[in-house]
Each structure stands twice: as C-alpha cells, then as structure tokens.
C-alpha cells in the first residue's frame, strides 16, 4: 500500500515506490482494496436493508389484509329467517297483534278516567298517561309510515312517466329535480334523495304484499313497533322475503 502523502513517480516497471519502503502497483489516488471492500459492502447492504424493510412492510400489510379478510369472513351472514326484526315485521303484518286483554284494559282506563273520584289517583293518572302516550306513539309511527308510503307512491308514478323518454339514471335525476323544485332552497338534494329512497323502500314493501291499495293501508295499520326508518334499512332481498312470507301467512289465515 502506498501512503498518499509520500507517493512518488513509478519506476521503470510502473511500480510506485514509497520512501517508507512499500511498493504498490496501484494509483495512489485510489482507495485501498480494504477500503473498497468496506464501502462496497455498505453500499450493497443498504439496498438489501431497504428491500428488507419494504418486504417487512409488505408482509405486514398483507397480514393486516388477511386478518381483515378473515375477520369479515368470520362474521356469519344472518339468514332472513333468523333475523329478529324480519320475524317481528312478518308477525305484525301477518295478523292484528293487538290482544283482547289490551283492548279491555284501555276501555276500562278510559271509563275510569271520566268518573269523578275524590280519593288520591296519582298512580292511576300516571298509568293512564303512559298508556295514552304509547298509543299516540303507535299512531304517530303509523302516520309516518303512511306518509312515506304515499310519498313513495307518487314518486313511482312520476318516475314511470320519466322512464318513457329517458334512461333510468336520467329519469331519476329528473325526478329528484322535480321534487327539489317544490321545496325551499334550504332543503338539499342529499336530503331529497334520502327521503325518496326511504319512501321507495316503504312503498315497495307494501306494494309487494298486496295488489289491492286498500289492503296495503290495512297492513300498515297492523304495524306496532317497526318504524319507517327500520323498513328503509332492509335490503331488496329482505323486502321480497317479508312480502312473500306475509302473503303466504295471509292466504293460510
């Protein structure tokens, strides 16, 4: 090895001579072989480290994707016949679930309410208030479903009109615009679509249950605990299942 500080001109053989007595065939401006090896190893190691980190990150993401996929697969799909809300909806629509005992109780409460009594009736008054509130809540729930049904019915009529001269996407756009034009500017298109979609689900359910409009309204009156929002969250397959079961049960009754 030649010290850079004491390198001289090469001799006749082209060998560099050093005053220290060391000779080397190399250009003194170059790094030593050991230095070259060390740097080379460092340079070659960095891509490997990068690849290793990349591979590690890739494996981590792959594991996360696998775990996520496995988690999704582990969630069992609930069959329509196993869904509690579908069971309750079918039961309420298939027959009038108001029990005779409930009817007798309400009659007795109303009869007692008009009777003049001087004694303390705190408990009676509170019990009657609960009964009346629950009844109003039930009626309000039905009124909301009725409102959505009628809204859905009108939407379907207007959509059928637009479908005659437009593709489905354009027909729906015209429908939403027609609804929006009749509402205040503060009502957004998103709100219109949300109400329209909800109304569509409600109308579709009762349309499938009966071909007779009067019968559809009677079915709505049977609902005791299911809201319009709950109906709107049903999938198309759920609606078809409920309708088929109610029609089947109605024929049997």
C-alpha positions as CSV (number, residue, x, y, z in Angstrom):
1,X,0.0,0.0,0.0
2,X,1.3,3.5,-0.9
3,X,0.8,6.4,1.5
4,X,-0.8,9.1,-0.4
5,X,1.4,11.7,1.2
6,X,4.6,10.1,0.1
7,X,3.7,8.7,-3.3
8,X,6.4,9.3,-6.0
9,X,6.6,8.6,-9.7
10,X,6.5,5.0,-10.7
11,X,9.7,3.3,-11.6
12,X,10.5,1.6,-15.0
13,X,8.2,-1.2,-14.1
14,X,5.4,1.2,-13.5
15,X,5.5,0.4,-9.8
16,X,5.0,3.1,-7.3
17,X,7.8,3.4,-4.7
18,X,7.2,4.8,-1.3
19,X,10.1,6.2,0.9
20,X,8.7,4.0,3.6
21,X,9.8,1.0,1.5
22,X,6.4,-0.1,0.5
23,X,5.6,-0.6,-3.2
24,X,2.3,-1.0,-4.9
25,X,1.0,-1.2,-8.5
26,X,-2.0,0.9,-7.7
27,X,-2.7,4.5,-8.4
28,X,-2.2,6.4,-5.1
29,X,-5.3,8.5,-5.8
30,X,-7.4,5.3,-5.4
31,X,-8.7,3.8,-2.2
32,X,-7.1,0.7,-0.8
33,X,-8.6,-2.7,-1.5
34,X,-9.7,-3.0,2.1
35,X,-11.4,0.4,1.9
36,X,-13.1,-0.5,-1.4
37,X,-14.4,-3.7,0.1
38,X,-15.8,-2.0,3.2
39,X,-17.6,0.7,1.2
40,X,-18.8,-1.8,-1.3
41,X,-20.3,-3.9,1.4
42,X,-22.0,-0.9,2.9
43,X,-23.4,0.2,-0.4
44,X,-24.7,-3.3,-1.2
45,X,-26.1,-3.7,2.2
46,X,-28.3,-0.6,2.0
47,X,-30.5,-1.8,-0.9
48,X,-30.9,-5.1,1.0
49,X,-31.9,-3.2,4.1
50,X,-34.4,-1.2,2.0
51,X,-35.7,-4.3,0.4
52,X,-36.0,-6.0,3.7
53,X,-37.9,-3.0,5.2
54,X,-40.1,-2.9,2.1
55,X,-40.7,-6.7,2.3
56,X,-41.4,-6.4,6.0
57,X,-43.9,-3.6,5.4
58,X,-45.5,-5.5,2.5
59,X,-45.8,-8.6,4.7
60,X,-47.3,-6.5,7.5
61,X,-49.9,-5.0,5.1
62,X,-50.5,-8.5,3.7
63,X,-51.1,-9.8,7.2
64,X,-53.4,-6.9,8.0
65,X,-55.3,-7.5,4.8
66,X,-55.5,-11.2,5.6
67,X,-56.6,-10.5,9.2
68,X,-59.2,-8.1,7.9
69,X,-60.4,-10.6,5.3
70,X,-60.6,-13.3,7.9
71,X,-62.5,-11.0,10.3
72,X,-65.0,-10.3,7.6
73,X,-65.4,-14.0,6.8
74,X,-65.8,-14.8,10.4
75,X,-68.9,-12.6,10.6
76,X,-71.7,-15.0,9.7
77,X,-74.3,-13.8,7.3
78,X,-77.7,-13.7,9.0
79,X,-80.3,-15.6,7.0
80,X,-83.7,-13.8,6.6
81,X,-85.4,-16.5,8.6
82,X,-83.0,-15.9,11.5
83,X,-83.3,-12.1,11.6
84,X,-85.3,-10.9,14.7
85,X,-86.5,-7.7,13.0
86,X,-87.8,-9.6,10.0
87,X,-89.5,-12.1,12.3
88,X,-91.2,-9.3,14.2
89,X,-92.2,-7.4,11.0
90,X,-93.7,-10.6,9.5
91,X,-95.6,-11.4,12.7
92,X,-97.1,-7.9,12.9
93,X,-98.0,-7.7,9.3
94,X,-99.5,-11.3,9.2
95,X,-102.2,-10.6,11.8
96,X,-103.5,-8.0,14.1
97,X,-101.3,-8.4,17.1
98,X,-103.5,-6.3,19.4
99,X,-104.6,-8.6,22.2
100,X,-108.1,-8.7,23.5
101,X,-106.7,-8.0,27.0
102,X,-105.1,-4.8,25.8
103,X,-108.4,-3.6,24.3
104,X,-110.3,-4.4,27.6
105,X,-107.7,-2.6,29.6
106,X,-107.9,0.6,27.5
107,X,-111.7,0.7,27.7
108,X,-111.6,0.3,31.5
109,X,-109.0,3.1,31.8
110,X,-111.0,5.5,29.7
111,X,-114.2,4.6,31.6
112,X,-112.4,5.2,34.9
113,X,-110.9,8.5,33.7
114,X,-114.2,10.2,33.2
115,X,-115.5,9.1,36.6
116,X,-115.3,11.7,39.3
117,X,-113.3,10.4,42.3
118,X,-112.3,12.4,45.3
119,X,-109.5,10.0,46.5
120,X,-105.9,10.2,45.5
121,X,-105.4,8.9,41.9
122,X,-101.7,9.7,41.4
123,X,-100.9,6.2,40.2
124,X,-103.9,5.9,38.1
125,X,-103.2,9.3,36.4
126,X,-99.6,8.3,35.7
127,X,-100.5,4.9,34.4
128,X,-103.1,6.4,32.1
129,X,-100.6,8.9,30.9
130,X,-98.2,6.1,29.9
131,X,-101.0,4.2,28.1
132,X,-102.1,7.3,26.2
133,X,-98.5,8.3,25.3
134,X,-97.8,4.8,24.0
135,X,-101.0,4.8,21.9
136,X,-100.1,8.2,20.5
137,X,-96.6,6.9,19.7
138,X,-98.0,3.9,17.9
139,X,-100.3,6.1,15.9
140,X,-97.5,8.5,15.1
141,X,-95.4,5.6,13.9
142,X,-98.2,4.5,11.6
143,X,-98.7,8.0,10.4
144,X,-95.1,8.3,9.4
145,X,-95.2,5.1,7.5
146,X,-98.4,6.2,5.8
147,X,-96.7,9.5,4.8
148,X,-93.7,7.6,3.4
149,X,-96.0,5.2,1.5
150,X,-98.0,7.9,-0.2
151,X,-94.8,9.8,-1.0
152,X,-93.3,6.7,-2.5
153,X,-96.4,6.0,-4.5
154,X,-96.3,9.5,-6.1
155,X,-92.6,9.2,-6.8
156,X,-93.1,5.9,-8.5
157,X,-95.9,7.4,-10.7
158,X,-93.7,10.3,-11.7
159,X,-90.7,8.1,-12.3
160,X,-92.7,5.8,-14.6
161,X,-93.6,8.9,-16.6
162,X,-89.9,10.0,-17.0
163,X,-88.9,6.4,-17.9
164,X,-90.9,6.6,-21.1
165,X,-88.5,9.1,-22.7
166,X,-85.3,8.7,-20.5
167,X,-82.8,6.2,-19.4
168,X,-83.1,5.1,-15.7
169,X,-80.3,7.4,-14.5
170,X,-81.6,10.5,-16.2
171,X,-85.2,9.6,-15.2
172,X,-84.2,9.6,-11.5
173,X,-82.3,12.8,-11.9
174,X,-85.4,14.5,-13.4
175,X,-87.5,13.0,-10.5
176,X,-85.2,14.4,-7.8
177,X,-85.1,17.8,-9.6
178,X,-88.9,17.9,-9.8
179,X,-89.2,17.2,-6.0
180,X,-86.5,19.8,-5.2
181,X,-88.2,22.5,-7.3
182,X,-91.2,22.3,-5.0
183,X,-89.2,22.6,-1.8
184,X,-87.4,25.5,-0.1
185,X,-83.8,26.1,-1.2
186,X,-82.6,25.1,2.2
187,X,-83.6,21.5,1.5
188,X,-80.5,19.9,-0.1
189,X,-80.6,17.3,-2.9
190,X,-79.0,14.9,-0.5
191,X,-81.9,15.2,1.9
192,X,-84.4,14.8,-1.0
193,X,-82.6,11.6,-2.1
194,X,-82.6,10.2,1.4
195,X,-86.3,10.8,1.9
196,X,-87.1,9.5,-1.6
197,X,-85.0,6.3,-1.1
198,X,-86.7,5.7,2.3
199,X,-90.2,6.2,0.7
200,X,-89.3,3.9,-2.1
201,X,-88.5,1.1,0.3
202,X,-91.7,1.6,2.3
203,X,-93.8,1.7,-0.8
204,X,-92.1,-1.3,-2.4
205,X,-92.7,-3.5,0.7
206,X,-96.5,-2.9,0.8
207,X,-96.8,-2.9,-3.0
208,X,-95.3,-6.5,-2.9
209,X,-97.5,-7.6,0.0
210,X,-100.8,-6.8,-1.8
211,X,-102.1,-5.8,-5.2
212,X,-105.0,-4.0,-3.6
213,X,-104.3,-0.5,-2.4
214,X,-107.0,-0.6,0.4
215,X,-105.4,-3.8,1.7
216,X,-102.0,-2.2,1.8
217,X,-103.3,0.5,4.1
218,X,-104.7,-2.1,6.4
219,X,-101.4,-3.8,6.6
220,X,-99.7,-0.5,7.6
221,X,-102.2,-0.2,10.4
222,X,-101.1,-3.5,11.8
223,X,-97.5,-2.3,12.5
224,X,-97.0,-1.7,16.2
225,X,-93.2,-1.4,16.7
226,X,-91.4,-1.2,13.4
227,X,-90.5,2.3,12.2
228,X,-90.3,3.6,8.6
229,X,-86.5,4.0,9.2
230,X,-86.2,0.4,10.1
231,X,-88.1,-0.6,6.9
232,X,-85.9,1.6,4.8
233,X,-82.8,-0.2,6.1
234,X,-84.0,-3.5,4.7
235,X,-82.3,-4.9,1.7
236,X,-84.2,-5.6,-1.5
237,X,-83.9,-9.3,-0.7
238,X,-85.3,-8.8,2.8
239,X,-88.3,-6.9,1.4
240,X,-89.0,-9.7,-1.0
241,X,-88.7,-12.3,1.7
242,X,-91.0,-10.4,4.1
243,X,-93.6,-9.8,1.4
244,X,-93.6,-13.4,0.3
245,X,-94.0,-14.6,3.9
246,X,-96.8,-12.2,4.7
247,X,-98.7,-13.2,1.6
248,X,-98.2,-16.8,2.4
249,X,-99.4,-16.4,6.0
250,X,-102.4,-14.3,4.9
251,X,-103.5,-17.0,2.4
252,X,-103.3,-19.6,5.2
253,X,-105.4,-17.5,7.6
